[in-house]
């Protein structure tokens, strides 16, 4: 009886630990997905747009995150569909094991990340991990690929952000020079340039152009 009670306590404790690990893993899944998808690039570029316009609270953070999330789902739809077809559906039908499903599910995500990762960034993390030079993509571990992918995404996002900033910078310079020539040096140029930047962004259909550029940058 004592042994049975002890075994029961041990089983309950083991189940509690497993449940705790499962809950912790579930909370990390969104962060992990954001790191292996185009979410980082899209959100950073949207932040650059807001900063370039000079409207720190419009659109709000929640709106930017929502736009970035649904644009990410749009961009990643083919990859997620392949993961579902190759890994989730066979697992649901008990045709493959969980380990095999995990292995198959990685492949489409790895393929996507390899397409977006620069060779220089990948070589950097291969060197930092002190691995032998990989001969094929299959030789690159996922834990090496993910940080290389993130660095490449940030670099691409900053390049796009630089191009977005240029027209807004020109407007700021023109307004600032005009105010100085008129002797109105006490008037902050941002008060005058902000309406012109918003007007320019609306006239050129800025949201459509940025969205198109972002989506096409993943192809």
N, C-alpha and C positions, 0 to 999 in steps of 0.2 A: 504494500500500500504506500509506504514511504517512497519507494522507488518510482511508483506510478505518479505520485504527486510531484516528485522531483522532475521526472520526465515531462510532466505537463507544464510545469513552470518553465523548464528549459525551452519547450516548444513555443510557449507563449512569448517568451523573451526573444526567441529567434524570429518569430513572426513580426513582433513589434519592430525589431531592427530592420527587417526586410521592408516593412511598410514605410519606415522612416527614410530608408535609402530610396525607395520608389518615389515618395513625395518630393524628396530633394532633387531627384533626376527629372521629374516632371517640371519643376520650377526652372530648371536649367535649359530645358528644351527650347523655349522661345529665344533665349540669348544665343544658344548654339545655332539655331536656324538663321538668326540675323547675321551671324558671322560667316555662314557658308552660302548666303544668297546675296542678291544685289541690294539689299536693304541699306547697307552702310553707304554705298555710293549715292543712292537716290536721296537719302535723308541729308547728307552733307551738302549736296548740290542745292536742295531746296533751302537749306540754311543760308547758303551763299546768296541766293536770290533775295531772301528777306533782308540780309545785311546790305546787299548792294542797293536795294531800294531805299534803305534807311528807315524801315518800319520795323523796329525791334519786337513789336507785339502783334503784328498783323502780317501774315496769318498767325494765329496762336500755335504754340508747340503741339497741342493735341491735334490740330488740323494737319500740320506738317507730318506728324507721325502717322496719322490716318492715311494721308495721300501716299506716303512712302510705303506703307504696308500693302495697300491695294495695288499700287504699281509693281511692287515686288511679286505679289501673287500673279499679276498679269505676265510679268517677265519670266517667272519661274514655272508657269503652268505646264509647258512641255516637259520640263525636268520632273516636276512632281507627278505628272501623269505616268511617266516612265517608271518612277519609283513605285507607284501604286500597282502598275501592271506587272512589274518584274519581281516585286518583293511582298507587298502587302496582300494582294489578292491570293497568291499561292500559299502564303502563311495562313490566311483566313480559311482556306480550304484544306489545311493540314497536309499540303503537298510537300512542304519544306520545313526545316527546323527554324527556330528563332535565330540561331547563329548564321544559317545560310541566308535568311531574309535580311539580316543586318548587313551581311557581306554584299548581297545583291543591291540593297538600297543605297549603299555608298557609291556604287559605280556611276549612276547618272549625276550625282552631286559632284563627284571627283572630276568627271568629264567637263561639267560646267565650270568648275573652279580652274581647271587647267587652261581652258579657253581664255579666261579673264586674267590669268596670272602671268606676269612678265618673267622671262627666263632669268633675268638678273636677280629678281627678288627670290625666286625659287632657289637659285644657286646660293644666295646668301644664307638661307636657312638650312640648306643641306650642309653648307660649310660649318655653320654654328652648331649643328647637331652632331658634327664629326662622323658623318656617315660616309661610306664609300660612294664614289660617283655613280649615280644610278644610270643604268643602261636604257631602261624603258620607264614609262610613266608608272607602271605597276610597281616598280622598285621604290617609288617615293612614298613614304609613310604619310598617312592622313594628317598626323599631328605636325608634320613638316609643311604639308601643303596648305593647311588652313591659315597659319600666320602669314605665309607668303602671299596668299590670296588677299588677306585683309590689307596688307601693305600696298599691294597693287591697286586695290579698290580705292584706298585713300588717295593715292597718287593720281589716279584717273579723275576722281572727284575734284581734287584741287586744280587740275588742268582745266576741267570744264568750268569750275568756279572762276578761274582767272579770265576766261573768255567772257563770262557773264558780267564780270566787274568792269570790263573795258568801256562799254558805252556809258555806264553810270558814272565812271570816273571822268569821262570827257564832259558830261553835263556839269559835274561838280566844278571842273576846272573853268569851263566857260562862264558859269554863274559867278564863281569867285573872282575871276578876272574882271568881269563886267562891274561887279559891286565895287571893286577896288578902284577902277577907273572913274567911277562916279563919286568916289569919296565916301562911300557908305561902308566903311570898314567895321563899324560897330554892329552891323546887322549880320547875324550868322548866315552863311551861304546855304546851309541845309534847309532853312525855312523857305527859301526861294526855289532851290533845286528839287526838293521833294515832289511838288506837284508835277514838274516837268518829267521827272523820272517815272512817276506813276503813269502819266499820260503816254510817254513813249512806250512803256511796257504794254499798255493796253492797246495802243494803235498797231503795234507789230504783232499782236496776238501772242504775247510772251509765254503764257502758260502752255499753249499748243506747241510752240517751238521748243521749249524746254522739255516737255514731255516726249515729243518726237525724238529729240536728240538723245535723251536718256535711254529710251527703249532701243533705239538703233545702236547705241554704244555697246550693247550686250551681244549684238549679232556679229 
